[in-house]
């Protein structure tokens, strides 16, 4: 996990830092009497979450980022934001996608405090059905504004959750299964928030492919690899079907989703680990839960109680 802090009133240093943290950019100061910039970043390989506070008016022209870049404005405004075919301005409460990964963009920050969350575009394809299931084209966002106010609210809440409950604790953020689960959840929320090219409904071919043999291959793959970061796309590839066919097979035959089944399998492994662990050796419920991809102790306890009719702490202590 990467953590960094930046605090400077030197515009050249700020430009150098922002170019390193995002992409090559040129910035300018519209309020020369003030130029302080503060940035706090927490990042893992596929996701970064930054909080920025600029107390001056800053113009920007940014080269393509190569990543999905989301912006949530807390205070102040971002004005005259432009990229190919789009011109817009954002204020407090707005959540937007700044530009497609392959396009440059420009605009002006006016004394604003805001969040920038970036994620690998490949995550979108990993969690979505696509037009050509077995060799999918990359999923792309086709709009920069949420499809509804409720969708924007859910994305803001998801970004806060990733920032405050996953990346804030190094012990949790260093668990590969936690990061994989959180990154996929964030990507799925992005797809539910913005217009995109993903195709969710199964085709006739998908329905034909969703047979018991494909399901058995998927279940076996999940059982054999539950201790590794898994994606729906990876499970579908192992089962030799499209993502949509895989999802349809799970709904049709099990009444669940691939990730719900993966969660059940990992919960079983966590139960076995709790049963075998010795708290005298320093084992804790939180550590064991995180090792199996459960990054929220309260939610893990609720899931565990529902499945095993006892709190996980009682299992750990031999109850």
C-alpha positions in Angstrom: 0.0 0.0 0.0 1.2 3.5 -0.8 0.6 6.5 1.4 1.8 10.1 0.7 1.2 13.6 1.8 1.9 16.8 -0.1 1.7 20.3 1.3 3.3 23.3 -0.5 2.7 26.9 -1.6 5.3 26.6 -4.4 3.4 26.4 -7.7 6.3 24.7 -9.5 6.6 22.0 -6.9 2.8 21.5 -7.0 2.9 21.1 -10.8 5.8 18.6 -10.5 3.9 16.6 -7.8 0.6 16.5 -9.7 2.4 15.5 -12.9 4.0 12.6 -11.0 0.8 11.6 -9.1 -1.6 11.7 -12.1 -0.2 12.5 -15.6 1.8 15.2 -17.3 0.1 18.5 -16.7 0.5 22.2 -16.9 -1.1 24.4 -14.2 -1.5 28.1 -13.6 -2.4 30.3 -10.6 -5.3 32.8 -11.0 -4.9 34.1 -7.5 -1.2 34.9 -7.1 -1.6 36.0 -3.4 -2.2 32.4 -2.4 -1.0 29.1 -3.9 -1.2 26.4 -1.2 -2.0 22.9 -2.3 -2.5 19.9 0.1 -2.9 16.3 -1.1 -3.3 13.1 0.9 -3.2 9.9 -1.1 -3.8 6.2 -0.2 -3.3 3.7 -2.9 -2.9 0.1 -3.9 -2.1 -1.3 -7.3 -5.6 -1.0 -8.9 -7.2 1.8 -6.9 -6.0 5.2 -5.4 -8.0 7.6 -3.3 -6.8 11.2 -3.0 -8.1 14.1 -0.9 -7.1 17.5 -2.4 -7.4 21.0 -1.0 -6.4 24.0 -3.1 -6.9 27.5 -1.5 -6.3 29.2 -4.9 -7.7 29.2 -8.4 -5.7 26.7 -10.5 -6.0 26.1 -14.2 -5.0 22.6 -15.4 -4.3 20.9 -18.7 -3.8 17.1 -18.2 -2.5 14.4 -20.5 -4.5 11.2 -20.8 -4.4 9.3 -17.4 -4.9 5.8 -18.7 -7.3 5.2 -15.7 -10.9 5.8 -14.7 -10.7 9.1 -12.8 -13.7 10.0 -10.6 -14.1 13.4 -8.9 -16.3 14.2 -5.9 -16.5 17.9 -5.0 -16.7 18.8 -1.3 -16.3 22.6 -1.4 -15.6 25.2 -4.1 -16.1 24.6 -7.8 -14.4 23.1 -10.8 -15.3 25.2 -13.9 -14.9 25.0 -17.6 -13.9 21.4 -17.5 -13.5 20.2 -21.1 -12.5 17.2 -23.0 -13.5 15.9 -26.5 -17.1 16.7 -27.0 -17.8 17.7 -23.4 -17.8 21.0 -21.5 -19.2 21.1 -17.9 -18.7 22.6 -14.4 -19.0 20.9 -11.1 -19.9 22.1 -7.6 -20.3 20.7 -4.0 -21.9 17.3 -4.0 -21.3 16.5 -7.6 -19.6 13.2 -8.5 -18.4 12.8 -12.1 -16.0 10.9 -14.3 -13.4 13.5 -15.4 -12.6 12.0 -18.9 -12.2 8.7 -20.7 -8.8 7.1 -19.9 -7.4 7.8 -23.4 -8.3 11.5 -23.6 -6.7 14.7 -22.3 -8.7 17.3 -20.4 -8.5 20.8 -19.1 -10.3 23.2 -16.8 -10.0 25.4 -13.6 -10.3 24.5 -9.9 -11.6 27.5 -7.9 -10.4 27.2 -4.3 -11.8 23.8 -3.9 -11.7 20.7 -1.7 -12.4 17.5 -3.5 -11.7 13.8 -3.9 -10.1 12.1 -6.8 -10.5 8.3 -7.0 -8.7 6.4 -9.8 -9.1 2.8 -10.8 -7.7 0.5 -13.5 -10.1 0.4 -16.5 -9.7 -3.4 -16.7 -11.7 -3.7 -13.5 -14.8 -2.7 -15.4 -14.5 -5.5 -17.8 -13.7 -8.0 -15.0 -17.1 -7.3 -13.3 -19.3 -6.8 -16.4 -21.0 -8.8 -19.1 -19.9 -7.7 -22.6 -21.1 -7.9 -26.1 -18.5 -10.6 -27.0 -18.5 -12.7 -23.9 -15.5 -15.0 -24.3 -13.1 -12.4 -25.8 -14.7 -9.3 -24.4 -14.1 -5.8 -25.7 -13.0 -3.5 -22.9 -16.0 -1.9 -21.1 -16.1 1.9 -21.5 -18.1 4.6 -19.8 -20.2 6.6 -22.3 -21.2 9.5 -20.0 -19.5 11.5 -17.3 -22.6 12.3 -15.1 -24.5 9.7 -13.0 -27.6 8.1 -14.5 -29.5 9.3 -11.4 -29.0 11.2 -8.1 -29.4 8.0 -6.2 -26.7 6.3 -8.3 -24.4 9.2 -7.5 -25.1 8.9 -3.8 -24.2 5.2 -3.9 -20.9 5.9 -5.6 -20.0 8.6 -3.1 -20.8 6.2 -0.2 -18.7 3.5 -1.8 -15.7 5.8 -2.3 -16.0 6.8 1.4 -16.2 3.2 2.4 -13.1 2.2 0.4 -11.2 5.2 1.8 -12.2 5.0 5.4 -12.6 1.2 6.0 -10.3 -0.5 3.5 -7.4 1.8 2.7 -7.2 3.6 6.0 -5.9 0.5 7.8 -2.6 -0.8 6.4 -3.1 -4.3 8.0 -6.4 -4.6 6.1 -5.2 -3.0 2.9 -2.3 -5.4 2.7 -4.6 -8.4 2.4 -4.9 -9.4 -1.3 -8.4 -10.8 -1.0 -9.7 -7.6 0.7 -8.3 -5.4 -2.0 -9.6 -7.6 -4.8 -13.1 -7.6 -3.2 -13.1 -3.9 -2.6 -11.8 -3.0 -6.0 -14.5 -5.1 -7.7 -17.2 -3.6 -5.6 -16.0 -0.1 -6.5 -15.9 -1.0 -10.2 -19.4 -2.6 -10.1 -20.7 0.6 -8.4 -19.1 2.7 -11.2 -20.9 0.7 -13.8 -24.2 1.1 -12.0 -23.6 4.9 -11.8 -22.5 5.9 -15.3 -23.8 5.0 -18.8 -21.5 2.3 -20.2 -21.1 -0.3 -23.0 -21.6 -3.3 -20.8 -24.4 -5.7 -21.8 -26.1 -7.2 -18.7 -28.8 -9.4 -20.2 -27.9 -12.9 -21.3 -28.2 -13.7 -25.0 -29.6 -17.0 -26.4 -26.1 -18.3 -26.6 -25.4 -17.4 -23.0 -28.5 -19.3 -21.9 -27.5 -22.3 -23.9 -24.0 -22.2 -22.3 -25.4 -22.0 -18.8 -25.5 -25.7 -18.4 -24.6 -27.8 -15.3 -21.2 -28.8 -16.6 -20.2 -25.2 -16.9 -21.5 -24.6 -13.4 -19.5 -27.5 -12.0 -16.3 -26.2 -13.6 -16.9 -22.8 -12.0 -17.6 -24.3 -8.6 -14.5 -26.4 -8.8 -12.4 -23.4 -9.8 -13.8 -21.4 -6.9 -13.1 -24.2 -4.4 -9.5 -24.6 -5.6 -8.7 -20.9 -5.7 -10.7 -19.3 -2.9 -7.5 -18.2 -1.2 -6.5 -16.2 -4.2 -7.9 -12.9 -5.7 -10.7 -13.9 -8.1 -12.8 -12.0 -10.5 -16.1 -13.0 -12.2 -14.3 -12.8 -15.6 -11.6 -15.2 -14.3 -14.1 -17.7 -13.1 -16.0 -17.4 -16.4 -12.8 -18.1 -18.3 -12.1 -21.2 -16.2 -15.6 -22.4 -16.9 -15.3 -21.7 -20.7 -18.3 -19.5 -20.8 -19.0 -15.8 -21.0 -19.5 -13.6 -17.9 -23.2 -13.3 -18.6 -23.6 -17.1 -19.1 -21.8 -17.7 -15.8 -24.0 -15.3 -13.9 -27.1 -16.8 -15.5 -26.0 -20.3 -14.6 -25.6 -19.4 -11.0 -29.0 -17.6 -10.9 -30.7 -20.5 -12.7 -29.2 -23.4 -10.8 -28.2 -22.0 -7.4 -30.3 -18.8 -7.0 -27.2 -16.8 -6.2 -24.2 -15.1 -8.0 -20.6 -16.2 -8.5 -19.4 -13.7 -5.9 -22.0 -14.7 -3.4 -20.9 -18.3 -3.7 -17.3 -17.2 -3.4 -18.1 -15.4 -0.2 -19.8 -18.5 1.2 -16.7 -20.6 0.4 -14.4 -18.1 2.0 -16.6 -17.8 5.1 -16.3 -21.6 5.5 -12.5 -21.3 5.3 -12.6 -18.5 7.9 -14.7 -20.8 10.1 -12.1 -23.5 9.8 -9.3 -21.1 10.6 -11.1 -19.8 13.7 -11.7 -23.3 14.9 -8.0 -24.2 14.5 -6.5 -21.0 15.8 -5.3 -20.4 19.3 -6.0 -16.9 20.7 -3.1 -17.4 23.1 -0.8 -17.2 20.0 -2.2 -13.8 19.1 -4.9 -14.9 16.6 -7.8 -12.5 16.3 -11.2 -12.6 14.5 -10.3 -9.4 12.6 -7.0 -10.8 11.2 -8.6 -14.1 10.2 -11.6 -12.4 8.6 -9.3 -10.1 6.6 -7.1 -13.0 5.5 -10.2 -14.4 3.8 -11.4 -11.2 2.2 -13.8 -9.8 4.9 -12.6 -6.3 5.5 -15.5 -5.1 7.8 -15.5 -6.9 11.2 -19.1 -6.0 11.9 -20.4 -7.4 8.6 -18.2 -10.5 8.9 -19.7 -11.1 12.4 -23.2 -10.8 11.0 -22.5 -13.2 8.2 -20.8 -15.6 10.5 -23.6 -15.5 13.1 -26.2 -16.1 10.3 -24.3 -19.2 9.0 -23.0 -20.8 12.2 -25.5 -19.5 14.9 -22.7 -18.2 17.1 -20.4 -15.1 17.0 -16.9 -15.7 15.5 -15.3 -14.8 18.8 -16.9 -17.7 20.5 -15.6 -20.1 17.9 -12.0 -18.7 18.2 -12.1 -19.1 22.0 -13.4 -22.7 21.8 -17.1 -22.0 22.7 
